Amino acid sequence: SSGTAPFSFMGVPMSGPMEQFSIKTYAVLGQIGNFEIPITNSAVFMVLTVTVIFAFLFFSMSRAAVIPGRWQVTAELLYEFILKIIDDNLGEKGRVFFPWVFTLFMFILVANLLGMLPYGFTVTSHIIVTFALAMMVFLVVTVYGIMRNGLGFFRLFLPHGVPFWLAPVIIPIEVVSYISRPISHSLRLFAVMFAGHIMLKVFAGFVVSLGGAGFLGVFLALGAFALTIAITGLEFLMCLVQAYIFTMLTCMYLKDAHHPQH
């Protein structure tokens, strides 16, 4: 996405709130045909996300003790949190998916949090990233459902207890609903992070721009500052909530593949 031109509020110039989502190329690794292989801010923050996760888990558990420290407690709480979600939806047999689901949760959570840092970049505010994650979930669930249940997987499109004569109506609806899962799954995370960062940038811009616009400007800036603090707190909460929702939906989809007749 490209940046936007500056705009103004009450005659005070401000930078556009869309600039924070701009993809910037730092270097080019090479070229395949007519396509370049760039190193972008998005790619850098994805690598940084993975690095932070690895470092956090490695150093938290490298000196595991019976009486854990703060970092070990945090790591164990996250571990048990995801394990409980899997057990509640899939049972103990579903623990085979724990490494994958835990990785998804940690990647989204850390990527969201890194986007809250000054000069940070929120990779989950780009639909291409969230759609790639959602499509991966969709493919894993579909392949697993067919491998586990065979043709019985398609009973998912005719819920248990529905009269057979309603099948011509219910099945197309269920098929469309199933195919649209990657769209709804990705849009939810993208929309919340995208809209939240725009609001945060707008109100933070008001604070800076209105602070030097006289007495009325200072008064409005104080109000904008209070709202900025509130939105910042809400955004940190959304970082966790959206990672949880994405993970919960993933487990629910796996449950459908595990027990399609239900």
Phi, psi and chi 1 to 4 in degrees:
 res  aa     phi    psi   chi1   chi2   chi3   chi4
   1 SER       -  152.6   59.3      -      -      -
   2 SER  -104.7  158.9   59.0      -      -      -
   3 GLY   -72.4  169.4      -      -      -      -
   4 THR  -118.7  158.3   57.4      -      -      -
   5 ALA   -71.6  154.0      -      -      -      -
   6 PRO   -60.3  150.2  -23.5   34.6      -      -
   7 PHE  -126.6  178.3   67.6   96.5      -      -
   8 SER  -131.4  155.9   61.8      -      -      -
   9 PHE  -132.9  118.6  175.6   75.4      -      -
  10 MET    54.8   37.0  -63.1  179.7   64.7      -
  11 GLY    83.5   -1.7      -      -      -      -
  12 VAL   -98.6  121.4 -180.0      -      -      -
  13 PRO   -68.0  141.7   25.3  -33.6      -      -
  14 MET  -140.1  154.6  -61.7  174.6   58.2      -
  15 SER   -78.1  149.6   59.7      -      -      -
  16 GLY   -68.7  141.5      -      -      -      -
  17 PRO   -71.3  -12.2   26.6  -34.8      -      -
  18 MET   -84.5  -11.8  -59.4  -62.2  -69.4      -
  19 GLU   -63.4  -28.0  -66.9  177.0    2.0      -
  20 GLN   -67.8  -15.5   60.4 -176.4  -48.2      -
  21 PHE   -98.4    2.3  -54.7  114.6      -      -
  22 SER   -66.4  134.6  -61.9      -      -      -
  23 ILE   -85.7  121.1  -60.8  -66.4      -      -
  24 LYS  -116.0  135.7  -59.8  175.6 -177.2  177.8
  25 THR   -94.3  124.3  -59.9      -      -      -
  26 TYR   -91.8  -35.2  -63.7  141.1      -      -
  27 ALA  -161.9  167.1      -      -      -      -
  28 VAL  -121.1  120.4  177.3      -      -      -
  29 LEU   -73.9  -34.2  -69.2  177.0      -      -
  30 GLY   176.2 -165.1      -      -      -      -
  31 GLN  -146.4  135.3 -171.7  167.5  -17.9      -
  32 ILE  -116.9  105.2  -59.5  178.0      -      -
  33 GLY    63.9 -122.9      -      -      -      -
  34 ASN   -94.0    5.1  -64.6  -34.3      -      -
  35 PHE  -107.3  128.6  -62.3   94.9      -      -
  36 GLU   -87.7  155.0  -67.0 -177.8  -20.2      -
  37 ILE  -110.6   93.0  -54.6  176.1      -      -
  38 PRO   -91.0  158.2   33.8  -33.4      -      -
  39 ILE  -103.4  110.2  -60.8  177.5      -      -
  40 THR  -108.2  169.8   64.5      -      -      -
  41 ASN   -62.7  -32.0   51.0  -10.0      -      -
  42 SER   -65.0  -45.9 -179.8      -      -      -
  43 ALA   -64.5  -40.3      -      -      -      -
  44 VAL   -61.7  -43.1  168.0      -      -      -
  45 PHE   -74.7  -25.3  -89.4   84.9      -      -
  46 MET   -67.9  -44.1  -72.0 -172.4 -158.4      -
  47 VAL   -63.9  -40.8  172.9      -      -      -
  48 LEU   -63.3  -37.9 -179.5   60.2      -      -
  49 THR   -60.4  -47.9  -62.7      -      -      -
  50 VAL   -63.8  -39.7  174.8      -      -      -
  51 THR   -63.9  -43.8  -57.1      -      -      -
  52 VAL   -63.6  -42.3  169.2      -      -      -
  53 ILE   -61.7  -47.5  -65.1  170.5      -      -
  54 PHE   -61.5  -46.3  176.3   82.0      -      -
  55 ALA   -63.5  -43.4      -      -      -      -
  56 PHE   -61.1  -49.7  165.3   69.1      -      -
  57 LEU   -69.8  -36.7  -66.0  175.7      -      -
  58 PHE   -66.5  -50.3  178.1   79.8      -      -
  59 PHE   -74.2  -25.2  -70.7  110.7      -      -
  60 SER   -70.8  -36.3  -63.9      -      -      -
  61 MET  -108.4   -1.9  -56.2  -54.4  -63.2      -
  62 SER   -65.8  -28.1   60.3      -      -      -
  63 ARG  -123.5   53.3  -63.5 -178.1  178.7  179.8
  64 ALA   -59.7  134.5      -      -      -      -
  65 ALA  -130.8  158.9      -      -      -      -
  66 VAL   -61.8  -40.9  177.1      -      -      -
  67 ILE  -101.2   96.7  -57.8  177.3      -      -
  68 PRO   -72.8  153.9   27.6  -34.0      -      -
  69 GLY   -85.6 -174.6      -      -      -      -
  70 ARG   -63.1  -45.4  -64.4  175.8 -177.5  175.4
  71 TRP   -66.8  -40.2  -68.0  106.7      -      -
  72 GLN   -65.8  -39.7 -176.6 -179.7  -21.2      -
  73 VAL   -60.9  -44.1  168.1      -      -      -
  74 THR   -61.4  -45.8  -56.2      -      -      -
  75 ALA   -63.3  -42.0      -      -      -      -
  76 GLU   -68.0  -36.4  -70.0  177.9   -6.0      -
  77 LEU   -64.1  -42.7  -75.4  174.9      -      -
  78 LEU   -64.0  -41.6  -69.2  170.7      -      -
  79 TYR   -60.1  -50.3 -179.8   97.6      -      -
  80 GLU   -68.0  -32.4  -67.0  173.5   -1.2      -
  81 PHE   -61.8  -48.8  177.8   65.1      -      -
  82 ILE   -70.9  -37.7  -59.9  -57.2      -      -
  83 LEU   -61.6  -38.8 -170.7   62.6      -      -
  84 LYS   -66.4  -40.0 -173.3  176.8 -173.6  -57.1
  85 ILE   -60.5  -43.0  -65.6  176.3      -      -
  86 ILE   -66.9  -45.0  -67.7  176.2      -      -
  87 ASP   -62.3  -39.3  -73.6  -13.0      -      -
  88 ASP   -66.5  -31.3  -70.6  -14.7      -      -
  89 ASN   -97.4  -37.1  -74.6  -84.1      -      -
  90 LEU  -117.8  -14.3  -60.7  170.7      -      -
  91 GLY    81.5 -178.6      -      -      -      -
  92 GLU   -65.5  -29.2  -68.6 -171.6    2.7      -
  93 LYS   -65.8  -22.9  -68.2 -176.2  178.6  179.2
  94 GLY   -78.6   -2.8      -      -      -      -
  95 ARG   -66.0  -13.0  -68.0 -174.2  178.0 -174.5
  96 VAL   -61.6  -24.3   65.9      -      -      -
  97 PHE   -89.9   -1.4  -69.9  103.2      -      -
  98 PHE   -56.2  -49.1  174.3   81.0      -      -
  99 PRO   -56.4  -41.2  -24.4   35.3      -      -
 100 TRP   -69.7  -47.0  177.2   57.6      -      -
 101 VAL   -65.8  -41.3  174.9      -      -      -
 102 PHE   -62.9  -40.0 -176.9   75.3      -      -
 103 THR   -63.4  -42.8  -59.0      -      -      -
 104 LEU   -59.2  -48.7  -92.0  177.1      -      -
 105 PHE   -60.2  -47.8  173.2   79.3      -      -
 106 MET   -66.3  -39.1  -69.1  -62.2  -64.2      -
 107 PHE   -63.3  -47.4  179.6   83.9      -      -
 108 ILE   -66.1  -43.7  -65.2  171.6      -      -
 109 LEU   -61.9  -50.2  175.7   61.5      -      -
 110 VAL   -68.5  -38.8  174.6      -      -      -
 111 ALA   -61.4  -41.3      -      -      -      -
 112 ASN   -62.4  -45.0  -69.9  -11.8      -      -
 113 LEU   -68.3  -38.8  -67.9  174.4      -      -
 114 LEU   -63.3  -30.8  -72.5  177.5      -      -
 115 GLY   -69.4  -14.0      -      -      -      -
 116 MET   -87.3  -10.9  -65.5  -63.5  -63.5      -
 117 LEU   -74.8  150.7  -62.6  176.6      -      -
 118 PRO   -56.8  134.2  -24.2   33.8      -      -
 119 TYR    64.6   16.5  -56.5  103.1      -      -
 120 GLY   -79.7  170.8      -      -      -      -
 121 PHE  -132.6  128.1 -178.2   84.4      -      -
 122 THR   -95.7  101.5  -47.9      -      -      -
 123 VAL   -68.1  -26.8  -63.2      -      -      -
 124 THR   -78.1   -0.2   49.1      -      -      -
 125 SER   -89.8    6.0   65.6      -      -      -
 126 HIS  -111.9  126.4  -78.6 -106.3      -      -
 127 ILE   -62.8  -29.3 -173.4   64.4      -      -
 128 ILE   -65.4  -33.6 -173.5   63.2      -      -
 129 VAL   -74.2  -49.7  174.9      -      -      -
 130 THR   -66.2  -34.8   59.5      -      -      -
 131 PHE   -68.4  -37.8 -176.5   77.1      -      -
 132 ALA   -62.2  -41.8      -      -      -      -
 133 LEU   -64.8  -45.1  -66.0  173.4      -      -
 134 ALA   -65.9  -38.0      -      -      -      -
 135 MET   -67.8  -36.1 -178.6   55.6   69.7      -
 136 MET   -61.0  -44.5  176.5  178.4   60.9      -
 137 VAL   -60.6  -45.0  171.9      -      -      -
 138 PHE   -59.5  -45.6  176.9   80.1      -      -
 139 LEU   -68.4  -42.5  -67.0  175.7      -      -
 140 VAL   -61.7  -46.4  168.7      -      -      -
 141 VAL   -62.2  -44.8  168.3      -      -      -
 142 THR   -65.2  -48.0  -57.4      -      -      -
 143 VAL   -63.4  -43.6  171.9      -      -      -
 144 TYR   -63.7  -41.9  169.9   69.6      -      -
 145 GLY   -61.9  -41.4      -      -      -      -
 146 ILE   -71.5  -41.0  -66.4  175.2      -      -
 147 MET   -65.1  -36.7  -70.8  179.3   60.9      -
 148 ARG   -80.0  -39.2  174.5  178.6  170.1   79.1
 149 ASN  -112.4   -9.1  -56.5  -76.2      -      -
 150 GLY    64.3 -139.7      -      -      -      -
 151 LEU   -67.5  -17.3  -65.9  177.9      -      -
 152 GLY   -64.1  -17.0      -      -      -      -
 153 PHE   -61.1  -31.0  170.9   71.2      -      -
 154 PHE   -75.2   -3.5  -63.1  101.0      -      -
 155 ARG   -66.5  -15.3  -73.1  179.6  -64.9 -179.8
 156 LEU   -59.0  -27.3  179.4   66.6      -      -
 157 PHE   -87.0   -1.7  -56.1  126.7      -      -
 158 LEU  -133.0   89.5 -174.0   62.7      -      -
 159 PRO   -53.6  149.0  -24.6   33.9      -      -
 160 HIS   -60.6  133.1 -180.0   71.0      -      -
 161 GLY    93.5   -7.0      -      -      -      -
 162 VAL   -78.8  129.4  174.0      -      -      -
 163 PRO   -56.5  141.7  -23.2   33.0      -      -
 164 PHE   -61.2  -31.9 -175.0   75.2      -      -
 165 TRP   -69.3  -14.3   59.5  -87.2      -      -
 166 LEU   -88.7   -3.2  -76.6  176.4      -      -
 167 ALA   -55.2  -43.4      -      -      -      -
 168 PRO   -60.4  -22.4  -24.8   36.1      -      -
 169 VAL   -93.8  -44.8  176.3      -      -      -
 170 ILE   -71.1  -43.0  -62.2  -61.4      -      -
 171 ILE   -59.8  -49.1  -69.2  178.5      -      -
 172 PRO   -59.3  -37.4  -24.1   34.8      -      -
 173 ILE   -64.3  -44.7  -65.9  175.7      -      -
 174 GLU   -66.7  -37.2  -68.7  -66.4  -32.9      -
 175 VAL   -64.3  -46.8  169.5      -      -      -
 176 VAL   -62.2  -41.7  171.3      -      -      -
 177 SER   -61.5  -40.9  175.4      -      -      -
 178 TYR   -67.7  -44.5 -174.4   82.6      -      -
 179 ILE   -66.1  -29.9  -66.2  175.7      -      -
 180 SER   -81.8   -2.6   65.3      -      -      -
 181 ARG   -55.4  -46.9  -79.6 -178.4  176.2 -178.6
 182 PRO   -59.6  -31.5  -22.0   32.8      -      -
 183 ILE   -69.9  -52.2  -60.7  174.9      -      -
 184 SER   -67.0  -37.2   60.5      -      -      -
 185 HIS   -62.8  -39.9 -156.1 -175.9      -      -
 186 SER   -83.0  -37.2   59.8      -      -      -
 187 LEU   -65.0  -35.2  -80.9  176.9      -      -
 188 ARG   -61.1  -50.3 -174.1  178.6  -68.6  102.6
 189 LEU   -66.7  -46.3  174.3   59.5      -      -
 190 PHE   -60.9  -47.7  153.6   74.5      -      -
 191 ALA   -64.4  -41.9      -      -      -      -
 192 VAL   -66.5  -45.8  171.2      -      -      -
 193 MET   -69.2  -39.2  -58.6  -49.5  -61.0      -
 194 PHE   -65.7  -51.3 -176.9   79.2      -      -
 195 ALA   -66.3  -40.4      -      -      -      -
 196 GLY   -63.2  -41.2      -      -      -      -
 197 HIS   -70.5  -32.7  -81.0   63.3      -      -
 198 ILE   -64.8  -47.2  -72.7 -180.0      -      -
 199 MET   -59.2  -43.1  -71.0  180.0   60.7      -
 200 LEU   -63.6  -42.0 -172.0   59.0      -      -
 201 LYS   -68.3  -39.3  177.5   63.1 -178.0  -68.5
 202 VAL   -63.6  -50.2  167.9      -      -      -
 203 PHE   -70.2  -34.8  -76.6  101.6      -      -
 204 ALA   -65.6  -36.3      -      -      -      -
 205 GLY   -66.6  -35.5      -      -      -      -
 206 PHE   -60.7  -41.7  -72.5  165.9      -      -
 207 VAL   -60.0  -47.3  175.4      -      -      -
 208 VAL   -68.7  -45.4  175.7      -      -      -
 209 SER   -75.1  -36.5  -60.6      -      -      -
 210 LEU   -85.1  -14.7  -63.4  175.9      -      -
 211 GLY   -60.1  -28.6      -      -      -      -
 212 GLY  -107.7   24.5      -      -      -      -
 213 ALA  -108.7   38.2      -      -      -      -
 214 GLY    84.8 -173.3      -      -      -      -
 215 PHE   -61.9  -45.3  176.4   77.7      -      -
 216 LEU   -63.1  -39.0  177.7   59.3      -      -
 217 GLY   -62.9  -42.1      -      -      -      -
 218 VAL   -63.9  -41.3  171.7      -      -      -
 219 PHE   -61.9  -45.6  177.6   77.3      -      -
 220 LEU   -66.9  -34.8  -66.7  174.5      -      -
 221 ALA   -64.6  -37.6      -      -      -      -
 222 LEU   -64.3  -40.8  -70.7  174.1      -      -
 223 GLY   -64.6  -41.8      -      -      -      -
 224 ALA   -65.7  -35.5      -      -      -      -
 225 PHE   -64.3  -42.1 -179.4   69.6      -      -
 226 ALA   -63.0  -42.3      -      -      -      -
 227 LEU   -66.7  -35.6  -74.3  173.7      -      -
 228 THR   -62.6  -42.1  -59.2      -      -      -
 229 ILE   -62.9  -43.9  -65.7  175.7      -      -
 230 ALA   -64.0  -43.1      -      -      -      -
 231 ILE   -67.6  -36.7  -66.5  172.6      -      -
 232 THR   -61.6  -45.4  -59.8      -      -      -
 233 GLY   -61.4  -40.4      -      -      -      -
 234 LEU   -65.7  -38.3  179.9   61.6      -      -
 235 GLU   -65.2  -40.3  -83.1  -64.5  -76.5      -
 236 PHE   -62.2  -39.3  -85.9  109.1      -      -
 237 LEU   -64.6  -41.7  177.4   61.1      -      -
 238 MET   -65.3  -29.5  -74.0  -62.1  102.4      -
 239 CYS   -58.4  -43.4  -70.8      -      -      -
 240 LEU   -76.6  -44.1  175.2   59.9      -      -
 241 VAL   -62.2  -43.6  169.4      -      -      -
 242 GLN   -69.0  -35.1  -72.0  -55.9  -49.7      -
 243 ALA   -64.3  -40.6      -      -      -      -
 244 TYR   -65.3  -45.8  165.9   73.4      -      -
 245 ILE   -62.9  -43.7  -68.8  175.3      -      -
 246 PHE   -61.3  -42.3 -164.5   97.2      -      -
 247 THR   -68.5  -43.0  -55.5      -      -      -
 248 MET   -61.2  -44.6  175.2   60.9   76.2      -
 249 LEU   -64.1  -37.3  -72.8  173.5      -      -
 250 THR   -59.9  -44.9  -61.5      -      -      -
 251 CYS   -66.9  -36.3  -69.2      -      -      -
 252 MET   -66.0  -39.1  -68.7  175.8   63.4      -
 253 TYR   -66.3  -39.2  -64.5  157.5      -      -
 254 LEU   -63.7  -35.8  -74.5  170.2      -      -
 255 LYS   -63.0  -41.1 -179.1 -179.6  178.7 -179.8
 256 ASP   -60.9  -39.9  -71.7  -18.9      -      -
 257 ALA   -71.4  -30.2      -      -      -      -
 258 HIS   -74.9  -39.7 -157.7   69.2      -      -
 259 HIS  -132.1   72.3  -55.5  -69.4      -      -
 260 PRO   -65.1  -24.9   24.7  -34.8      -      -
 261 GLN   -72.0  -14.5   70.2  -86.9   18.8      -
 262 HIS   -89.3      -  -64.9  167.6      -      -
